Amino acid sequence: MAVVSDAKAQNGSGRSTKERALDDLVMATNSSSIVSKRSVERIYYPNEPHFFRFFVKKFQRRAPLINRGYHVRLHIIDVAVRKFLERPSERTKVVVNLGCGSDVLPWQCITRYPTQCRGTKFVDIDFPNLIEKKRKIVQETPELSSLLTGLKADVTKHVLLQSDQYTQIGCDLRDLTSIEEALSSIVDTAHCEFIFVAEVSITYMETEAADSVIKWASTLGQAEFCLLEQILPDGKDHPFAKTMLSHFEKLKTPLKSVFVYPDLQSQQDRFTSRGWSQVDVSDLWQIWASDEWLSADKKKKLDSIEPFDEWEELALFASHYCVVTAKATSGDAQPAPVSSKIPGNLDIPELPSVTTCFREYPGTRGQRRFGAAMTLKNLLQEDFIANTFGLGTNSRLRSYDLYASGDPLQEIDAHHTGPSSRMCHTITDLGDHGNLLVGGRTSPSTALRDCWLFNKGITEWQRVGDLPVPLYRHGLTRLGHSNLALLVGGKIDSLLIFKGCLLYKPRLGWIECEIAGSEYTPVFGALCVSFPEVARINNDNGSLTNNGIQFHGLLLGGILQDGTIAHQILRWVLKVATNGKPSISFTPLSSSGPAGPLRDEASNFVNRFGASGFISPEGHLTIIGGIIANGILSQDRDIMIIGFSSQEYKILAACNLKIMPRPLLIGVSTDLTSDGQVVVMGGGATCFSMGTYWNLGCYSINALIHTATKSTGFDSEWKFIRIAEVAEELKSRQVSTPQCKDETAAKVDIPRLRIGTEAEFLDVLKVGKPVVIEGGELGGCTKVWSSNYLVEQFGSERKVVVHEASSSKMDFNSKNFAYITKPFGKVMQGIADGQNLYLRALSEDRPADQPANLNVDFPQLAGDFHLPDALAFVTKNTFSSVLRMTGPVNMWLHYDVMANVYCQIVGSKRLVLFPPSDVDHLSFAPGASSSSVDVFSELGSSSLAQTHPHEAILKPGDVLFIPPLWLHTATPLSNLGVAVNVFFRNLENGYSSGRDVYGNRDLAPYEKGRQDLARIANAFSKIPPAMRNFYIRRLADELAQKAAD
């Protein structure tokens, strides 16, 4: 990890007590770093040997943002070293890790690239104290030492451990003479090819000493360098930079080189002036956007490893870290080429006459990110702005921050019943119709589909028709001045992007639009705006018709499926026909300038993710904040004015908010007032592992957008006034189409997939929704398991326990069946005769204690059945494998705590599944895992109208993945049904300990929670009933809120 301080001798010698103490603090940064790397190792590389675990006493799962950031860091180093190893050379290759800390790069490379590592020498260099600790762990850990041959310790003063593959040098990096002597003792440097890796290490050194390391490395002949360290791309006053610098100052390990080399150009100059003939420099965010280091397919798969939605914060982090890759060849004095990744200097006029007012928040009030703003009025028609919901300092919020202009004469009633807590939702002002709130999310994998209308007349929320799919990070805009709205894109869950467009019509709800052409690529987090004009629909020949109306607008940026920002600036035209489906078409727009780097730079500034924007009466777009693909938005580019024609766009001006404290335009809510002020509320970001930055107040920007009633000053500047809480949803306020007695649940067909690899199945597992896997190889069972074959294999007289039901609808709660023991031959004959029999195989030897195991209980069938290779995760984590045989009986509705795959072998079966959120609508008694609801009889009635059934028909060879807690029931479609049901553990912890024959014991926290509930109820036993009910209901509300959080 680390090295630092003065250019004196090595650790201890010649250094003061204070200097050695600072060295110790730098070494301590290694401890935090390797905990994060261990988290990445375990989560992102489950199928590789894990080496960081030997240096980390206790696993700590880091936040998704930190995991993703460290994964990118580790991957960059891995790719740089792999490319070096793969390059043909007659020289001995040497990989030198400068300030290595507890990094395990040698062992990772040896196991990942064994062929390329033959003959390669890995060298770790760091402070002697740290290397001694590392040596001890290596020597005492067989998993590390067994990969090394010829291992010996204390070879020289500085060579503390040496093997044929790996060497440890304990030496301060300032002592380059000793380092070169140590290197020369293990390799012939004149006949070697080196790569030096410095991952956030030499930046802790005094700049002169760090530069000496870089210059020295270039003198060793054939050499490469891979440097990864912090930069300040928009100066030390950028909110992320301030937070980062403050963090390291508090640790007393200040970053030193970052002030001398704050950007990509200075880092490039640093290397070219010190003997490196070829230099390429990028920031991590540019690397993320490129396929050179991380392919699009690999980026897509990352979301299946861990749900992720911290895109703005990942961009901020990655833009503040640079990667320099350099090469030096002896005798080569060629000047370095200019890196194309260094941003150019697009000339953009500054918007004149813009003034900004800042009003500081009282304490921590106003700290809210990823909310949405809406305008409210009191009885005197005075304006207020509510910054609604979003993420607070500790959790998602179910409240508003209220802002007022000046000192209103009258308060506003804002204590409403309404939506639940959420973030990444949208609110669109539809004029007199009200403010439309749409979707949002709790976690990245849990989107919301509910929609609400804030009625301005009665100042109340009313529930309107739900979205057809849950969505967050969607684009939504009012169409002109109508009460219609257009929705484009968005995220359905952590993996899926919504590919469609939806039109909102009052009383009718959401209508899917037909998308014409292929110019639009689905995205989420794009900016969608509408121009005010509305016109009649044009015929293909250009003539107008009376068949409907059309609107037009813009769609900019967003993020693609691979996690990179889209370069698509589109003009859309939406046709709303009087009869028939609405249709939308997209036309790409290009920059008005000549083709070349400056046009690309203009596109980079306009294509954003997480931005907000407004259309002015002149038809210009004001775009505010967000992130871009190439680099960071500097303060003088955060806000831009863009003009549009039918085929082109042009950046007209940029607005530099010359005010302190500088706002971070990430996660902010913005509102355009009637007098043309733009009000910026809330916002901030988690700055990786270095703290959270919150905007310190509200900003009012004047003269940014011209309106008919343009304000000329700040006589009535906007300020925070108070917080208003939102009460629990009142279901009677639902104003979507009233539920009639004939309304039924809308069934969803469970998707059918072909899965060829374990990674693809892990993606399915991460999504957590049922799928039918078809085309997998289950063995010979699908061909040979006839009734006669099974009897022949088992033996006709073998005794088995079966359910014998009194009707075709088994009910676990009423126990309308008996457990009886019968010869297997008679069971099969009974099923053939139409008897209501059901066999759920138990353990042959210990049915009361052991879960079923097909291979052990029925060895005669073991060779006939196996899971497909793609389901290797299931095989490795199997809890039980259950043989099921059914006659004409329905399985009761129930849920399983463990995930399972249901493999249909003989016959066909219809299964209906419900998501866990439907449990309240399906009559599950408290603590019960089974229900008496007859799904197949009631599915067509209104009694299940509030549920979300998912249906599948299984035929022989089909495998149904049933996620944990999905409620399900089954009915046979053939006389005989045979299946193998494999239950498996997919959680790292949480399962109940003790006996669990059926694998259906509820999770340990739930079992303990029920015990706690009994104690709580008992504590209120002596309280009067009315008071008891009051407090227990209050506790239930708190528990429900914590579940939502």
N, C-alpha and C positions, 0 to 999 in steps of 0.2 A: 504494500500500500504506500508507504510513505517515507519521505526524507525531508529534511529541512535545515535551515539556519544559516550558519556562517561558513565561509570558505576556509575554515581551519582544518585541523586534522580530523581523524575519524572519531566516532562516538567515544566521548570521555576525554580523550587526550586533547589538551589545548582548549577545552570548551568550559565555559563558566557553569556554575550550578544552575543559574537561570536558563542558560541556553539548553542544557541537558533536560531541564524540566519542560521546555517548549518542545524538544524532540519527543519526549514521552507523550505529550498531548497529541502530536501528529500521529504517533504510532497508535494512539487510542482511537483515531478515526477508522482504523482498520476493523475494530470490533463491530461498529455499527454497520459498516459496509458488508462484512461477510455474513451478518445476520440476514440482510436483504438478499444477498446472493444465494444464501441457503434457501430462502423462501422461493426464489425463482427456480433454483435447481429442482426442488421438490414438486413445484406446480407445473412448470413448463417442460421439464425433462423427466417425466415419470418412468420412461423405459430405458434410461441410461444409468450407469453406475453413479452413485452420488458420493462426492468427495468432500464438499463443504461441510457435511454433517460431522466430520471428524474434528472440525475446528470450531463448531458452534455447539455449545452445551445443550441448549434447548431450542427447538424449532419455534419460530414466531412467524405466523403468516402476516406478511405485509399487506398494505392496502393495494388495490388493483393498479393505481397510478404508479406506485413505487415498484411493483412487480414488473409492469410493462416497461418502465424507464430503465430498470436494471437489466431486463432481458435484452433491450436494444443495445445497451452498453456491452454486455457480455458477448452478444452476437457479433458486434462490430469487431471486437478483438479476435474472436474466433475466426471470422472470415479473413481478416488481414493475415493472421498466422497461417491459416489453411492455404491461402493463395501462395504464400511464401514457401510452404512445404511442398506444394504441388509443382512449383516451377523447376524445370530441369536444371541441374547444376552439377559440375564435377567437384565442387568444393564441399567441405563439411558445413552443414547448416547448423547455426547456433541461434537459439531463441533466448533473448535476454529480457527478463522482466525487471524493470527498474522500479524499485520501491514496491516490491511484490506483495508485501503483507502476507496474508493467509490465502492468497489466490491459489487455485489448483489447476492452473493452465496446463502444466506438464502432463498431469494424469488425464485430464480431459482430452488432450491431443493424442496421447498414446492409445487411449481406448477408442477414440473416434476415428483416427487416421493411422492405424498401426503400420500400414505399408509405407506411407509417406514419412513416418517418423523413424524408420530404420536408419541408423547412423546419425540421427539428429541429436544435438546436445541442447538440453534445456538448462538455463541458468537463472536462479532467483537471487536478487540482490536487495538487501535492506539492512537496517540497523542491526548490529550484532545481537542485541538483546532480543529483538523480535525473531531473528533467524534461529537463535538457540531454542526458543520455544517451538518454533516450527519444526526444527530438527527432531526434537524430543517426540512430537506427535507422529512424525513420519516413521521414526524408529520403532515406536510402540504400536503402530497400526498396521497389521498384516495387509489390509486392503490397499495400503499405499506402498509399503516397502516391497511387497511381493511383485510389483510391476518393475522393480529396479534390480539390476544385477551388479555384482561387484561393489556392494555398498560398504563404505568406510567413512569414519568420522575423524574430525580434527586433522585434516591432511596438511594444511599449512595454517598460518596465523589467521587468515581470512577465509579459507576454504573449510567450512565447518562440516560439510557433508558432501560426499562425492560418490557417484555411481557411473556406470557406463552410459546411462541415459540422462542423468540429472545431477546438478551441482548446486549447492547453496553457498553463497558468498556473504559473509557478515561484514558489512563495511558501509560507512557513511558515503553517500553519493558525491559528497564534496571532495572526497579523497580519490580522485580519478587515477592517480599514480598507483595506489594500492589495488584499485579495481583492475587496472590493466595488467598488473603483475599477476593477480589471481587468475584472470582469464588466460593469460599466457601459460600458466602452469597446468591448465587442463586441456587447452587446444592450441594448435598452431595458427595463430590469428592471421598470418599471411596467406593461409590456404583455406580460409573460412569465409562463409557468407553469413552475415548477421542480420537479424531483425531485432530492433530494440522496441519494447513495449513500455509505455508510460501512461498508465490509466489513472488519472487524477492523483498524481504523485509528485512530480517535480514542481507543480504549481505552488506547493507549500514552501519551496526553497526560495531563498533570496534570488531575485531575477538573474543576477550576474552568475550565480552558481548554476542555476537551471540552464542558462544559455551555454555555459561551459560544458555541461553534459551533452547538449545537442551538438555543439561543435566537435567535441571529442569523438562522439559516435560516428561522425562523418569521415573521420580520419582513418578508420579501420579498414579502408578499402571498399570491398563490395558490401554495402550495408543498406538496410531499410530502417525506417522509423515509423512507428504508429503512436501518435500522441492523442490522448483524449483528455481534455480539460475544459474548465469554465471560460466563458467569454462574456463581454458586456455589449451585445450588439446594438443596444439603444442607450448606452450610457449607464452610469451608476445610479441615476435617479429613476430608472424604470422600476415599477413596483416589485417585479420579480427579482431584479438585480439587488434592490435595497434589502429585500427579505433574505436573499442568499448571502450577501456580504455580512449582514447583521448576524446571521446564524453562525458563520465561521468565526466572526469576531467574538461571539459569546463563548464559543468553544476554545478561544485563545489559539486558534489555528488559522489566522487570516490568509486569504488568497493573495499571493503577491504578484505573480506574473500577469494577472488579469488586468491590472491597470496599465501596464506597459504594452501588452498585446490584447487589446479589448475586443478586436473584431477579426474577421476572416482575412482581410487584406494584411493586417499587421502580423498575423500568425504566418501567413505565407512569406512575407518579407523576412520574418525572423529566421526561417529555415534557409531561404535562398542566400541570405547573407552569411550563413555559417556552413557553407560547403555542400549543401544538398542541391543536386542538379535538377531533379524532378520533384515537384511539390504539388500536391493536390490538397485542397482544404474545403471542408464543408461543415455545416452544423448538423446536428443529429436529426433535426426536423427535415432538412433537405435530403438527408440519407433515407429517412423514412419514406419520403415521397418518391424515391427512386427505386427501381428494381435491381440496381447494381449490387446492393448489399443484402436486400431482403426481398424476395420475389413476391408478386401480388398474391399468389396462392398461399404462401406461408403467412403473409399478413392476414389473409382472410381466416386462416385456421386459428389465429391467436384468440379471437373472440370466443371460440368454442372451448378454449382452455380456461378462460376466466371472463365472466361478463364484464364489459368495460364501456364507460361512457364519459370518461374524463378527458375528452379530446382537446379542449382548450388548454387544460393544464399540462397535458403531455406536450403540446406545441410550445408552451412557454418554457418548460424545462428543456426540451430538446433544442430550442433556439439559443439557449444559453450555454450549450456545450458544443465544442468544435472537435472535429477529427482531422488531424493532419497525417497524411501518408506521404512519405518522402523517400527518395532513393539517392544514393551517392555511389559513384563509380570512380575508382582511382584514376586520376588524370583527366577526368571529364569536367570541363569548366563551362559547359553549355549553360546559358541563362535559362531560368525556369520559365515554362509557359504560364501565361495568366490563366488562372482557374475560371472556367465559365460559370462556376457556382457562386461567385462573388457578385452580389446584386449590383446592377448598374445605377445610373443616376437619372431617372426619368424626370424631366423638367415639368413640374406642375405648379401653376400659379397659386399663391396663397389667397384664400378668400378674405377680402378686406372687410373692415367694419364689424367683425364678429367680436362680441363681448361675452364674457362668461362670469357668472356669479356662483360662489360656493357658500353653502350654509352647512356648518359642521353638525354632525349628529350628536345628540346628547348621550354620552357613554357608548354603550354597545347597541343602542337603538338604530334601526335602519340597516342592520347587517343582515342582508338577505340576498341570495344569489339564485339565478335561474327561476325567477318569478315571472309575472306578467302584469302589465299595467292596464288600468281602465279608468276612465273619467266618470266621476259621480257628481251629482248636484244636490244641494239641499233645497228646502222649500223656497228660499229666496233666489234660487237658480245660481248660487255661487258655486264655482268649480272647485272640486277636490280631485286628487289622483290617488288611487289605491294601488299599491304595489302588492300583488296578491301571491300568497302561498310561497313556494320556493324552498330553498335550503337555508337554514339558519346556522348558528354557531355549533349546534349539537345535533340537530335532526331536521327533518322536513317540517314545515310550519303550516298550521291551519289558522292563518290569520292574515290580516292586511297591515301594511304600513300606510298610514294616511298622510297625505301632503296637502298643504293649502297655499294659496297665493296671498301673501300679505296676512292680514288678520281678519278672517271672515266674521261677519256680524252674527251668524247663527251656526251652531254645530250641525253635524250630519249624523243621521242614524245609520251606523254601519255595523251594528251587532246582528249579523244575519245567520240564519240557518242555511247550510249550503254544502258545497263539495268538500270532500276529504282532503287531507294534506297531499301535496304532490309537487313535482318540479318538472321543468322542460315541457310545460303545457303552453297553450296559446290563448289569448283573449283578443277578440276582434270586435270593434265597435260597429254595430249594424244600424246606427242611427236610432230612430224612434223605436225600432224593433227591440233594441237592447244590446247588451254586451254578451257575446257568445264565447264561452269557455269550452275548450276542446281538449280531451285526452290528458296527456302527461304521463308521468311514471312515478313509481315508488323506487324500485331498484332498476338497474339496467335490463334485467331480465323480466321485469313485471311492469308492462305498459298498462295504461288505463283506457277504457273505451267510453266512459261516461261523458256526457256533454250537458252543459248547463247554460241557461239564459238568465242574465241579470236584468230583470224588468225595471227600467228606470222610473216608470210611473209609480209603482208601489214599492220600489227599492227592495226587492226580494229576489233570491235565486229560485229558479224553477228548472226542474230536470226536463231535458228534451231527449229526443231519440238518440240512442247510443250509436257510436261508430260501428261499421260492420266488422272492423278489426281494431284491437287496441293499438294506440299510436302515441309516440312522443317524438319530439324533434321534427315535427312536420312543418311544412310551410302553409300558412293560412292567410288569406286576404279577403277583405270586403270587395265585392265587385262593383266598381264605380261608386255611386251613391245609393245603391239598391240595398235591400235587406237579404241579399244572397251572398254566399261566401264560397270560395274555391280553396280546396285543400290539395296539396301536392306532396307526395313522398312521406318520409318519416320512418321511424323504427317501430316494428311490431314487437320485437323482443331484442335480446342482445345480439342475435345473429341475422335476423331477417329485416330487409328493407321493404317497405310497402311500395309496390310497383305501379300503383294506380293513381288516379285523380278522382276526387269526390266533389260534387256540388251540393251545398246545403241550401235547402228551401224550407222556410217556415212551414210547420204543420206536416210537411212531407218527410222531413229529415234528410238523410244522406242518399245521394243518387250517384252511382258509378258513372264516370265519363268514359266515353270511347276515345282512345288515344290514336290519333292519325299519325302515320309516319314512324320513323325510328330515330329521330334526332335527339330525343330525351332519354337520358340514362338515369334510372332511379337513384335518388340520393336521399339523405336526411340532413337536416340542419341548414337547408338552403334558404335564401331570402326570396320570398314571393310577394310581389306587389302588383296592384292593378292601377291602370290609368283611369281617370274619372269618366272618360267618354263611353257611351253606349250607343249602339247602332243596330239597324235591322240586319238580318243575316244576308250576306252576299251569296248569290248563285255563282256557279263556276265561271259564268260568262261576265261576272261583275255586276249584274243587275241586282237590285234590292228586292226582297220578298217580304211577305207578311207572315212568314212561317215561324218567326221567333226573333230573338235578339242576340247580339254578340258583344263580348267584352274583350279587352286585350290588356296585357301587362307583361311583366318580366319575371324570370326565374334566374337566380345567380348562385353559382357555387354549390355548396353542400359537400357531403362526404360520400364517397363511393363504397361499394361492398368491401374493398380491400383496405379501407381506413385512410385513404388519401383524398385530398380535396379535389373535386371535379373542376375541370376547366371547361365549363359550359355556361355561356351567357346567352340566354334564350328569350326571344319574344314569343309569347303565347297568345293564341286567339281561342276563346271559348265560345262555342255556339250553343245557345240554349233554345232548342226548338220547341214550338208550341206542342207538338206531338212527337214522341220518340225520345231517344236517349241523347243527352248532351254530348258534345264531342269537343275535343281540344287538340290543337296542333301546335307544334313548336318550330321556330325558325332560328337557327344560330345567328348571332351577331358577331361582327369582328370589329377590332379597333380601327379608328379612322386613319391612323398613321400608317406609314409604310411597313412592310413586313420586316422582321428583324428582332433583335434583342429588346428594343424599347417597346415594341408591340407586345412581346411576351411579358415584359414587366408590367405593362398596363393591365394585361389579363390577370396577372398575379394579384394586383391590388384590388381588382373588382370581384374576382372569384373568392368568396369568403365562406367561412363556416361560423354559425352562431352570431351573425350580424343582424342588426335591425335597420329599418329604412323607411323613408317617407317620400311620396311623390308631391312635388310642389305644383302650384297652379300652372307654372310654365312647362310642366312635364319633365322636370329634372328630378333625378333620384338623389337623395341624400342618404348615404350608407354610413353606418356608425358601428365601429368596433368589430369584434370577431377575430378570427385568425386566418392566415393565408398559407399557401403551400410552400412558398420559397422564403424562408427567413421569418422575421418578426415585423409586425406593423409598428413603425416608429411613431413617435408622438405627432409628427407633422403629416402622417399619412392615415391616422386612425379614422378620420372623418373626411369623406370626399363627396364632391358634387359631380354627378355624371349625367351627360346629355345623351339622348338616343334619337336615332332616326329609324327608318323602317329596316335598315340592314346593318347599321353601324352604331357604335357607341364612342364617346369621347370623354375623358376625364377633364372636366372644366376647371376644377379648383380643389384645393385641399384646405382643411381648417386645422390650424394649430392652436389647441387650447392652452394658451400661455398663462397657466394658472397653477398655483401650488396650494394644496398638494395635488400632484398630477393624478388624474383618474385612471384606473385600469378598466378599460371598456370590455371586460369579460364578465359574462353572467349578469349584466346590467339589465334593468327594465327602462324603456324609454317611452315618452309620450309627447305628442305634438299638441300644444295648446291652441286655443282658438285665435290667440294673438301672435302665433308664429314662434313661440319659444319651444325649444326642445328641452325637456326635463329628463335628466339622467339620475336614476335612483338605484341604490343598492350596488351589487357587483363586487367582484373580488375573485380570488383564486387560491386554491391550495398550492403552495409553492414546493411541490415534491415533498421531501422529508424535512424541509427547512422552515416550515411554518405556514400560516395562512395569512394572506393579505386581504384586508377589507377596505373598500373605499370609505373614506372618513366622513363623507357628507354627501349632500345633494347638489347637483350642478344644473344651473339654468343657462342655456345657451341662446343668445339673442341674435337676430338677423341672420340665422343660418338658413331659414326657409322663409320666403316672402309670402305673405298672405294679404288679403284685402284689408285686414285690421292689424297690420304689422305694428308691433310694439316698438317704441323708440328708446326704451330704457328699462330699468329694473325697479320701478316704483312698487311693483308687486312681485317680488322674487319668491320662488317656491321654497318651502321648508317642511321638514318633518314635524308633524304635530302629535301623533299618538298611534298606538297599535290597537286594532279592532279584531277580536277573536271571532271565529266562525264556528257556530254550534253544529252538532251532529246533523247529518242529512235527515230531512223530514220526507219520508217516502211518499206522503200524500201530496207533495208538491210536484210529483212527476206529471208533466204536461205533454208527453208524447202521446201518440195515438192511444186512447184508452183501451185497456185490455178487455176484450169481449169474451163471452163464454166459449167462442169457437177458436180463440187464439191458441196456438200450439207452439212447442219449442221448435226452433230451427235446427235440424240435424246437420252435422258436418261429417263428410266421409273422411275417415282416417287415411292419410296419404300412404301410398304404396311406393317403396323405394327399393332399388338394388344397391346393396352395400358391399363393396369389394375389399375394404381394408379396415383394420382395427381403428385407425384414426377417424374414418367416416362414422363408425359406430359411436366413438367417443363424442363426436359432434352431436349425434342424436341424443346421447345421454345428457349432454350439457343443456340442450334445448329443453329437455324434460317434458316432451309431448309424445303421445303414442304414434307409432308408425307400424305399418305392415312391411316386413322385409321379405321380399320375394326373390326367387331364383337362387337361394342359398342351398348348399349341399348338406342334407341331414343324414346321409348314409342310406343303407338299403331298406330302412324301416318303411318308407313310403311305398315301396314296391311289394314287400313280403309280409307286412303285418296284417294278414287277414284274420278272421275269427278262428279258423281252423289252425292256422300257424301259431297263434298265441296260445291256444289250448294245448297244442302239441309241445310247445316250449315250456309252458308252466306245469303241465300235468293237470288232467281233468279233476283230480281229487284234492288238489292243493286248496287249503282253506284260506279264504280272504274275507275281510270285513267290508261290507258295502252299506250304502244308504238305501233303504227301501222306503219310498215315499208313498203317501196316501193319495197324492195327486201329481200332476205333471209340473206343478209349481212348488219347488221346495222352499221352505221358509225356516231359516235358522232360529228366529225368535220364537215362533210358535211350535217349533220342533214337530212339524207334520211328517216326520220320517223316523225310522228306527234304524239303529245300527245292528245288523245281523251278520252272522258268520255263515258262509255258504261255500261249497266246493266251487272252484273257479269254472269248471265246465258248466255247472248249472247257472252261474251268473251270466255266462255268454249266451246260453240258450234262452235265459229269461229276457235278456236285452233283445235277442232276435225275435222273441214272441211279443215284444212291445211292453214289457214290464217296466215300471218306473224305478230303475236301478241306476245307481251312480257309484263308481269305485274311485276312491281317492287313496292311492297306495300309501301305506305307512312303512316305517322301518320294520324289516322282517325280524330282526333280533331283539330290538328294544323299542317297541312302538311308543311307549310312554315317555321315553327319554331322548331318543335320537331322531333327527330329521330324516326324511326319506332320501334314499340315494339309489338311483336306478341301477348303477353298476354293481352295488353291493346286494340290493334286495332282489334284483332280477338279472343275475349274471348271464342268463341265457340270451338276454336281449342286448347286452352291453355292446356287442360288436355291430349291432344293427343301427345304432343311433349315435350321432355326434353333432355338436354344434358347428356351424360354419367357422372357418378360420377368422373371419372378420369379427366374430363375437368372442375373441380370445379374452377380452376383459371379463366377460361373463364366466368363462371357464375358470379363469384364475381366481375369481372371487365368488365362486358358487357356494351357496348355503345349503340348498337342497335341490334334488331333481325328482319330480313327482310324476308318476305315471297316472293318467286319468283316463277312465273309460265311462262313457255315458250312454244311457238309453234315452227315451223320450222325456227327459226332465230338464227343467230350467234351473240353473244355478242362481241362488239368491243374490241380491245386490249387496256388495261388501267392498271393503278396501283392503289392500295389502300394504304393510309398512315397508316391505322390501320391494325393490324393483324386480321385475321378472320378465322372462320371455316365454310366451305360450306358443309351442311348436305343434301345429296341427299335423297329425300323421295319417289318420284314417277319417273319412267322412268330412262333412262341412259343418260350420257353426257360425251363428250370428252373435256378435258381441256388441254391447253398447257400453261406452265408457263416459264418465262425467268428470270434469276437472275437480280438484279438491275444494275449490271455492263454492261448488254447488251443494256441499254437505248440508247447509242450512235448509235447503229446499227438498230434501229427500228423506226426511223422517228418521234420521239417525239419533237414537237416544243418547244422552250424555254418557260418554265412556264406552259406547257400543261401536263395534266395527261392522255390524250388519244391519240391514234395514228390511222391513217387510213390504216396501213398495214394490208392486208388480209392474216393473218398467214396461214390459212388452204390451201390457193391457192399457197402461195409462199414457204411453208416449204420444198417442194421437189426441189426447184430451188437454184441456186448459190447466189441469192440476200440475203439470210439469212445464208450464209455459216459461217459467223463470229459469229453467235449467239450460245447459249447453251440451246436449248429447253428441258424442262422437261414435260413429258406427263403422263396423268392419265385418265383412263376410270372409271367413277363413276357409281355404281349400287345402288339400294335402300339400305339404311343403312350405306353406306360409308360416312365418314367424311374427307374432304380434309382440311388440315391446310395450309393456304396461308400466308406466312410471310409478314411483311410490305414491300412495294415497289417492290414486285415481280410482274412483268408485266404478265398479263394473259388474255386469251380469251377462249371462250367456244362455242361448237356447239352441238346441241341435237342429240341423237342417237335414239330417240323415238318420237312419235307424241306429247305426253304430258310430260313435265318435271316439277316437283314440288320440290322445295328445300327451306330450311330455312338457311339463311346466318347470322351468329352471329359475329358481329364486337366487338372487345374488346381492351381495353387499356393495353399495356404491357410496357409502358415507365413511369418512375416516373415523368418526366416533359418534356417539349418541345412542347406539343400540343398547337395549336393556340387557343386563347380565342375567345369568341364571337360565333355567330351562325354557326352551322356546322351540317346541317340536315343529310347529307349523310355520315358523318364521314370520309370525304375524303379531308378535307382542309389540305394543306401542313403545315409542321411543322413551328412553329413560327420563328426559326432562318432563314429558307429559305425565308419566306415572308419578313422578315426584310432585308435579304441579297439582295433580288431583288430591294427593295427600295434604298438600298445603291448603288447598281449597276447603277441605274438611275442617282443618284447624281454624281457618278464618271464619267459616260459618259458625263453628262452635264458640268462637270468641264473642259473637254477637247474640248468643242464645238468650242472654238475660236482658237484652235491650228491647224496648217496646217495638212491636211489629212494624209500625210505620217508619220509625227511625232506622230499624234494621234494614228494611227494604231500600230506604233512601241511600244509606252508606254502601250497601252491597252493590247497588246499581252504579254508584259513583266509582267503586273499585273496578267493576266490570268495564266501564267506559275507559278508565285508565289502562287497563290491560289490553283492550281493543286498540287503543292509540299506540301503545308500545309495539303491538303486533304489526301495525301499519308502518311504524318507523323502522 
